[in-house]
């Protein structure tokens, strides 16, 4: 059984924020606090992980003030979330690593135990969340949430090889591993849990819609 102390976590806040006009997304306000701090506090409140770190590429002093170690990308030119995976695995001293983005402040409080259960049951290397989302035809389908992953820490050498060869897509790398998708579509699951705010308008909309959600 995977225990909390077996899991490190990395909060991904290293993006350009291009769809928010270039602002640092993790530092934008949600309910009076920076988005990244909301996600960090929510993660710590679950008691489901051990050491927590942040991946950020600018305003490092602001992120350091949150109280967790901060590490910038080792890859150049804002290489995307996979660069954050690489940073997390490189600094991970536990058997497993959880990845969580900074722009999804309502992620499920039971995220980690459900990912752990699936990883162990399927003897997988990666457990990736999947959540319902309505498509252009109005049909509801499960969509992968590739930045919400539980990874085996021994994936680091393979990820290094993948990124050194120019790979940047999480899906492409994950497809090369033993991957299990974990659906978050059960009764009682919050439909806003995996809503990520990519624009300032979306962030404002999330804040207005999430009145009943529990945010530490």
DODREN-808779 format. One record per residue (C-alpha): residue number from 1; x, y, z. Coordinates in nm, 2 decimals. Example, Ala and Ser with C-alpha at 12.3 -4.5 7.8 and 13.67 -1.06 7.14 Angstrom:
<nodes>
node num:1, xx:1.23, yy:-0.45, zz:0.78
node num:2, xx:1.37, yy:-0.11, zz:0.71
</nodes>
This chain:
<nodes>
node num:1, xx:0.00, yy:0.00, zz:0.00
node num:2, xx:0.13, yy:0.34, zz:-0.10
node num:3, xx:0.16, yy:0.57, zz:0.21
node num:4, xx:0.16, yy:0.95, zz:0.21
node num:5, xx:0.53, yy:0.96, zz:0.31
node num:6, xx:0.60, yy:0.76, zz:-0.01
node num:7, xx:0.48, yy:1.05, zz:-0.23
node num:8, xx:0.64, yy:1.38, zz:-0.31
node num:9, xx:0.44, yy:1.64, zz:-0.50
node num:10, xx:0.52, yy:1.91, zz:-0.75
node num:11, xx:0.29, yy:2.21, zz:-0.81
node num:12, xx:0.34, yy:2.32, zz:-1.17
node num:13, xx:0.35, yy:2.70, zz:-1.20
node num:14, xx:0.62, yy:2.74, zz:-1.47
node num:15, xx:0.41, yy:2.84, zz:-1.77
node num:16, xx:0.41, yy:3.16, zz:-1.97
node num:17, xx:0.05, yy:3.25, zz:-1.89
node num:18, xx:0.02, yy:3.34, zz:-2.26
node num:19, xx:-0.36, yy:3.30, zz:-2.26
node num:20, xx:-0.37, yy:3.54, zz:-1.96
node num:21, xx:-0.18, yy:3.81, zz:-2.15
node num:22, xx:0.16, yy:3.69, zz:-2.02
node num:23, xx:0.09, yy:3.74, zz:-1.65
node num:24, xx:0.22, yy:3.48, zz:-1.40
node num:25, xx:-0.09, yy:3.26, zz:-1.38
node num:26, xx:0.00, yy:3.11, zz:-1.04
node num:27, xx:0.01, yy:3.45, zz:-0.88
node num:28, xx:-0.34, yy:3.57, zz:-1.00
node num:29, xx:-0.59, yy:3.61, zz:-0.73
node num:30, xx:-0.86, yy:3.36, zz:-0.65
node num:31, xx:-1.07, yy:3.43, zz:-0.34
node num:32, xx:-0.81, yy:3.67, zz:-0.22
node num:33, xx:-0.51, yy:3.44, zz:-0.25
node num:34, xx:-0.28, yy:3.35, zz:-0.54
node num:35, xx:-0.40, yy:3.05, zz:-0.74
node num:36, xx:-0.08, yy:2.86, zz:-0.67
node num:37, xx:-0.12, yy:2.91, zz:-0.30
node num:38, xx:-0.48, yy:2.78, zz:-0.31
node num:39, xx:-0.36, yy:2.47, zz:-0.48
node num:40, xx:-0.07, yy:2.42, zz:-0.24
node num:41, xx:-0.29, yy:2.47, zz:0.07
node num:42, xx:-0.55, yy:2.23, zz:-0.08
node num:43, xx:-0.28, yy:1.97, zz:-0.14
node num:44, xx:-0.13, yy:2.00, zz:0.20
node num:45, xx:-0.48, yy:1.99, zz:0.37
node num:46, xx:-0.54, yy:1.64, zz:0.23
node num:47, xx:-0.26, yy:1.49, zz:0.43
node num:48, xx:-0.21, yy:1.25, zz:0.14
node num:49, xx:0.15, yy:1.34, zz:0.04
node num:50, xx:0.48, yy:1.40, zz:0.20
node num:51, xx:0.73, yy:1.66, zz:0.07
node num:52, xx:0.59, yy:1.93, zz:-0.16
node num:53, xx:0.78, yy:2.15, zz:-0.41
node num:54, xx:0.70, yy:2.42, zz:-0.66
node num:55, xx:0.81, yy:2.45, zz:-1.02
node num:56, xx:0.82, yy:2.81, zz:-1.13
node num:57, xx:1.03, yy:3.01, zz:-1.38
node num:58, xx:0.98, yy:3.37, zz:-1.27
node num:59, xx:0.89, yy:3.57, zz:-0.96
node num:60, xx:1.07, yy:3.30, zz:-0.77
node num:61, xx:1.08, yy:3.51, zz:-0.45
node num:62, xx:0.70, yy:3.52, zz:-0.44
node num:63, xx:0.67, yy:3.15, zz:-0.48
node num:64, xx:0.94, yy:3.09, zz:-0.22
node num:65, xx:0.72, yy:3.29, zz:0.03
node num:66, xx:0.47, yy:3.01, zz:0.01
node num:67, xx:0.70, yy:2.80, zz:0.22
node num:68, xx:0.79, yy:2.51, zz:-0.02
node num:69, xx:1.11, yy:2.47, zz:-0.22
node num:70, xx:1.10, yy:2.62, zz:-0.57
node num:71, xx:1.28, yy:2.48, zz:-0.87
node num:72, xx:1.28, yy:2.63, zz:-1.22
node num:73, xx:1.28, yy:2.43, zz:-1.54
node num:74, xx:1.60, yy:2.26, zz:-1.65
node num:75, xx:1.48, yy:2.28, zz:-2.02
node num:76, xx:1.49, yy:2.61, zz:-2.21
node num:77, xx:1.21, yy:2.83, zz:-2.35
node num:78, xx:0.92, yy:2.73, zz:-2.13
node num:79, xx:0.91, yy:2.37, zz:-2.25
node num:80, xx:0.57, yy:2.30, zz:-2.10
node num:81, xx:0.44, yy:2.09, zz:-1.81
node num:82, xx:0.66, yy:1.80, zz:-1.90
node num:83, xx:0.96, yy:2.01, zz:-1.80
node num:84, xx:0.79, yy:2.04, zz:-1.46
node num:85, xx:0.75, yy:1.66, zz:-1.44
node num:86, xx:1.13, yy:1.64, zz:-1.51
node num:87, xx:1.21, yy:1.89, zz:-1.23
node num:88, xx:0.98, yy:1.71, zz:-0.99
node num:89, xx:1.13, yy:1.37, zz:-1.06
node num:90, xx:1.49, yy:1.51, zz:-1.05
node num:91, xx:1.42, yy:1.64, zz:-0.69
node num:92, xx:1.20, yy:1.35, zz:-0.58
node num:93, xx:1.34, yy:1.14, zz:-0.29
node num:94, xx:1.04, yy:0.92, zz:-0.25
node num:95, xx:0.92, yy:0.62, zz:-0.46
node num:96, xx:0.63, yy:0.83, zz:-0.62
node num:97, xx:0.57, yy:1.18, zz:-0.75
node num:98, xx:0.23, yy:1.36, zz:-0.77
node num:99, xx:0.19, yy:1.64, zz:-1.03
node num:100, xx:-0.07, yy:1.91, zz:-0.99
node num:101, xx:-0.11, yy:2.23, zz:-1.19
node num:102, xx:-0.14, yy:2.57, zz:-1.03
node num:103, xx:-0.46, yy:2.68, zz:-1.21
node num:104, xx:-0.71, yy:2.42, zz:-1.09
node num:105, xx:-0.78, yy:2.52, zz:-0.73
node num:106, xx:-1.08, yy:2.29, zz:-0.68
node num:107, xx:-0.91, yy:1.96, zz:-0.76
node num:108, xx:-1.06, yy:1.66, zz:-0.57
node num:109, xx:-0.96, yy:1.62, zz:-0.21
node num:110, xx:-0.95, yy:1.24, zz:-0.27
node num:111, xx:-0.73, yy:1.28, zz:-0.58
node num:112, xx:-0.43, yy:1.10, zz:-0.43
node num:113, xx:-0.59, yy:0.79, zz:-0.28
node num:114, xx:-0.79, yy:0.73, zz:-0.60
node num:115, xx:-0.47, yy:0.76, zz:-0.81
node num:116, xx:-0.28, yy:0.54, zz:-0.57
node num:117, xx:-0.55, yy:0.27, zz:-0.58
node num:118, xx:-0.56, yy:0.25, zz:-0.95
node num:119, xx:-0.18, yy:0.25, zz:-0.99
node num:120, xx:-0.14, yy:-0.04, zz:-0.75
node num:121, xx:-0.44, yy:-0.23, zz:-0.89
node num:122, xx:-0.31, yy:-0.21, zz:-1.25
node num:123, xx:0.06, yy:-0.24, zz:-1.16
node num:124, xx:0.10, yy:0.08, zz:-1.36
node num:125, xx:0.38, yy:0.33, zz:-1.39
node num:126, xx:0.15, yy:0.63, zz:-1.43
node num:127, xx:-0.20, yy:0.69, zz:-1.30
node num:128, xx:-0.36, yy:0.99, zz:-1.48
node num:129, xx:-0.69, yy:1.15, zz:-1.39
node num:130, xx:-0.98, yy:1.17, zz:-1.64
node num:131, xx:-1.29, yy:1.38, zz:-1.59
node num:132, xx:-1.62, yy:1.44, zz:-1.78
node num:133, xx:-1.63, yy:1.72, zz:-2.03
node num:134, xx:-1.89, yy:1.83, zz:-2.28
node num:135, xx:-1.78, yy:1.83, zz:-2.64
node num:136, xx:-1.89, yy:2.05, zz:-2.93
node num:137, xx:-2.17, yy:1.81, zz:-3.01
node num:138, xx:-2.31, yy:1.84, zz:-2.65
node num:139, xx:-2.20, yy:1.49, zz:-2.56
node num:140, xx:-2.03, yy:1.43, zz:-2.23
node num:141, xx:-1.70, yy:1.23, zz:-2.26
node num:142, xx:-1.42, yy:1.15, zz:-2.03
node num:143, xx:-1.12, yy:1.36, zz:-2.10
node num:144, xx:-0.77, yy:1.29, zz:-1.98
node num:145, xx:-0.62, yy:1.54, zz:-1.74
node num:146, xx:-0.25, yy:1.49, zz:-1.82
node num:147, xx:-0.11, yy:1.73, zz:-1.56
node num:148, xx:-0.28, yy:1.54, zz:-1.28
node num:149, xx:-0.06, yy:1.23, zz:-1.25
node num:150, xx:0.09, yy:0.99, zz:-1.00
node num:151, xx:0.43, yy:0.87, zz:-1.13
node num:152, xx:0.68, yy:0.61, zz:-1.03
node num:153, xx:1.00, yy:0.80, zz:-0.95
node num:154, xx:1.20, yy:0.54, zz:-1.15
node num:155, xx:1.06, yy:0.69, zz:-1.47
node num:156, xx:1.32, yy:0.97, zz:-1.45
node num:157, xx:1.58, yy:0.82, zz:-1.68
node num:158, xx:1.33, yy:0.74, zz:-1.95
node num:159, xx:1.18, yy:1.10, zz:-1.93
node num:160, xx:1.53, yy:1.24, zz:-1.96
node num:161, xx:1.59, yy:1.05, zz:-2.28
node num:162, xx:1.25, yy:1.15, zz:-2.41
node num:163, xx:1.30, yy:1.52, zz:-2.35
node num:164, xx:1.66, yy:1.52, zz:-2.47
node num:165, xx:1.53, yy:1.38, zz:-2.80
node num:166, xx:1.30, yy:1.68, zz:-2.82
node num:167, xx:0.98, yy:1.53, zz:-2.67
node num:168, xx:0.75, yy:1.78, zz:-2.50
node num:169, xx:0.40, yy:1.63, zz:-2.50
node num:170, xx:0.29, yy:1.45, zz:-2.18
node num:171, xx:0.05, yy:1.23, zz:-2.37
node num:172, xx:0.32, yy:1.11, zz:-2.61
node num:173, xx:0.55, yy:1.02, zz:-2.32
node num:174, xx:0.28, yy:0.87, zz:-2.10
node num:175, xx:0.17, yy:0.64, zz:-2.39
node num:176, xx:0.51, yy:0.48, zz:-2.38
node num:177, xx:0.46, yy:0.37, zz:-2.02
node num:178, xx:0.21, yy:0.15, zz:-1.84
node num:179, xx:-0.06, yy:0.40, zz:-1.80
node num:180, xx:-0.40, yy:0.38, zz:-1.62
node num:181, xx:-0.67, yy:0.64, zz:-1.65
node num:182, xx:-0.86, yy:0.71, zz:-1.33
node num:183, xx:-1.22, yy:0.85, zz:-1.39
node num:184, xx:-1.35, yy:1.12, zz:-1.16
node num:185, xx:-1.71, yy:1.09, zz:-1.28
node num:186, xx:-1.88, yy:0.92, zz:-0.98
node num:187, xx:-2.18, yy:1.06, zz:-0.80
node num:188, xx:-2.07, yy:1.33, zz:-0.57
node num:189, xx:-1.77, yy:1.43, zz:-0.77
node num:190, xx:-1.75, yy:1.80, zz:-0.82
node num:191, xx:-1.81, yy:1.89, zz:-1.19
node num:192, xx:-1.58, yy:2.19, zz:-1.14
node num:193, xx:-1.30, yy:1.99, zz:-0.99
node num:194, xx:-1.08, yy:1.99, zz:-1.29
node num:195, xx:-1.18, yy:2.33, zz:-1.44
node num:196, xx:-0.86, yy:2.51, zz:-1.51
node num:197, xx:-0.86, yy:2.89, zz:-1.56
node num:198, xx:-0.67, yy:2.97, zz:-1.87
node num:199, xx:-0.79, yy:3.33, zz:-1.90
node num:200, xx:-0.87, yy:3.60, zz:-1.65
node num:201, xx:-1.24, yy:3.58, zz:-1.76
node num:202, xx:-1.24, yy:3.21, zz:-1.69
node num:203, xx:-1.08, yy:3.27, zz:-1.35
node num:204, xx:-1.35, yy:3.52, zz:-1.26
node num:205, xx:-1.62, yy:3.28, zz:-1.39
node num:206, xx:-1.47, yy:3.00, zz:-1.17
node num:207, xx:-1.47, yy:3.22, zz:-0.87
node num:208, xx:-1.84, yy:3.31, zz:-0.92
node num:209, xx:-1.95, yy:2.95, zz:-0.99
node num:210, xx:-1.76, yy:2.78, zz:-0.71
node num:211, xx:-1.95, yy:2.92, zz:-0.41
node num:212, xx:-2.05, yy:2.58, zz:-0.28
node num:213, xx:-1.71, yy:2.41, zz:-0.33
node num:214, xx:-1.48, yy:2.35, zz:-0.04
node num:215, xx:-1.15, yy:2.53, zz:-0.07
node num:216, xx:-0.92, yy:2.54, zz:0.23
</nodes>
